[in-house]
Amino acid sequence: TYGVILTPTFVPGLQLSADYYKIKIKGAIQAPGASTILDNCAAGLTSFCPLFDYFPPVAPATVGSLVIRNKSVNYAVNLVAGFDFEANYRTELFGNPLGFHLLANHITQDYSQAPLAAAESSVGTANSPNWRLNGSVQYAVAGWGFQYTQRYISPSKMSATLTEENLGTDNNSIKAYFISDLNITYDLSNTF
């Protein structure tokens, strides 16, 4: 992780920061899925072999049964990397505190990888959109507090690996959207 913080003296109350992060977790807990269990056991990763059992057929049946226990195990590698940009500005309006805050997150990598499997990226999906922005304005006067927050989520896909055919829809995309919040508070501690 690398970062820089700037507090320019020519704009009192302003603070800017930029950070790069890259977090890699080995042995992450994840449910591998039936095909991963069978493929890894067949490839010689014996820790996957106890996760399934084959029961031979019992007369009069001619086909046995395969029972796969898809439980969570410590086997995956997860990696996430990206940039955070933040700006804070504090000042006064009519002698009362006024603040602005902006936080932007850009994800450049987000994947999980099982042993002997290709990395599955989730960048650009609903769980890991390319961009997230949060901005807010806060103002306080005479015991009242006002905060307006605006969030932006960039366009994304429902799934990075599935296609329209196996999703059951002809549209794998999610449009960019905004979420707005308004909070109003009043401090009753001086009232009683």
N, C-alpha and C positions, 0 to 999 in steps of 0.2 A: 504494500500500500504506500502510495506517495501522495503528498498533498502540499498545498500552498495556501496561506491566508494573507490577504492584503487588507490593510486598514489605512486608506489614504488620508493624510492629514489635511488635504485641501478640501475634503468633504466630511466634516465632523459627523459622527454617528453612522458612517457607512463601513460595512465589513463585507469582503468578498472572499470566497474560498473555492478551490477546485481540488478534487481528489480523484485518484485512480486507484481502483481496488481489484484484486484478483485473489479469490479464495478457493482453495482446492481441498476437498475432504476425501481421504482414502478410507475405505471400509465403512462407507455410509450405509445406513440402514435403509433397505429397500426390498420390496417383494419382487422376486425375479420374474415371475410368470412361468407358465408350464413349459413353453418351448425353450426358454433359457435354461431351466432346470435340466431338461432332457439333453439339450445340446452340450451343456458344460460337463455333465456326467460322462457323456459319450466321448468328449474330448480329453478326459482324464482328470478333470478337476473333481476329485473324489468328495469334496465337502458338499457337493450338490447331490450326490447319489443317495444319501439317506432321506432325501425329500420326496422320494416316490417309492412305491411298492407295486410289484406285478403279482397278481394272484392267478395261477393257472386255472383253466376251466375245470369245473366240477360237473360230472355227468348228470344230466344229459346235455349240458351246455357244451358248445364247441369253441367258445371264445372266452378268454380270461378277462380280467379287469385290471386296469391301471389306475392307481390312486396317487394323485400328485398333491402334496401339501405345499401350497404356495404361501409360506409364512415369510415374514420379514427377517432378513439376515444381513449381516455386515459384510457386504461384498462389493458394493458399487463405488465408483469414483464420481463425485459431483464437483463441478467447477462453475463459478460465476465470476464475471469480470465486467467492469464498466467504469463510468465516470459519474461523479456527483458534482454539481455546480450549485453554489448557494450564495445568496445576497441578502443582507439584512441592513435596514436603514431605520434609525431611530431619530426622531425629532420632536418638536412640539407644534401644536396648532392651537392658537388662542390660549397658550399657557398650559395646555393639557398634552399628555403623552400620545404620540402618533407613531405607529410602527408599520413597516413593510417587510415582508419576508417572501423570498422566492427560492424554491428548491427544484432543481432539474436532475433527473437520473436518466442516463443513457446506458443501456445494457449492450455490451459487445459480444459476450459469450455467456451461455447458460446451458450446460449439458450434463447429462448423466451417462455413465458408461458401465455396463456389466462386463465381467471378464469374457474375453474372446468375442465380444460384440462391438459393433460400430457405435460411436458416440451418438446419442440422440439429443439434438439441439432443440431447445424450446424458445430460442430468441424469436421474437416476432409473434408469439402466441399470446392468448389472453392471460396466461400465468406469468409471462415474461415479455411484456411489450417493449418495443425499442425505446420509447420515450415515455416518461411520466413527469408531469410538472405540477407543482403545488405552489400556489401563490396566496398570500393573505394580507389583509390590512386590519390593523387593530387601532382603536381609539378609545380613550377613557376620559370621562368628564363627570364630575359631581356624583361619584359612586356608581355611575353607569359604565358598562363596558360593551363595546361593539366590535365584533370581528366578522369580516366577510372573507370566505375562503373559496378559491376556485381551483378545481383539479382538472387536469387534462391527461387523457390516456390516448396514445397514438394508435393508428389502425393496426389491427392484428389478425391472426388466424385462430380459428377454434383449435386446430391441431396442425403441428408442423409436419407430421408424418402421414396423416390420413388424407385421402383424396375425397372429392365430392361423391364418388361412387360408394365408398365404404363408410362415409359419414351419414348417408341417407338423406342428403340435401344437395342442392346444386350450388350452394354458396358456403364456402369455408371461411369467409371473411367477416370481420367485425369492424364496423366503422369507428373512426375516432369519436370520442365522446367527452363531454364536460360534466362535472358534478359541482354544484354550487351549494354552499352552506352559509347561513347567517346565524350568528349567536349573539344574543343580547343578555347581559347579566346585570344584576344590581346587588351591591354590597349592603346587606341589612345590618352589619355589625355596629354601625354608628347610629342606627335608627332606635334601638332599644336601650 
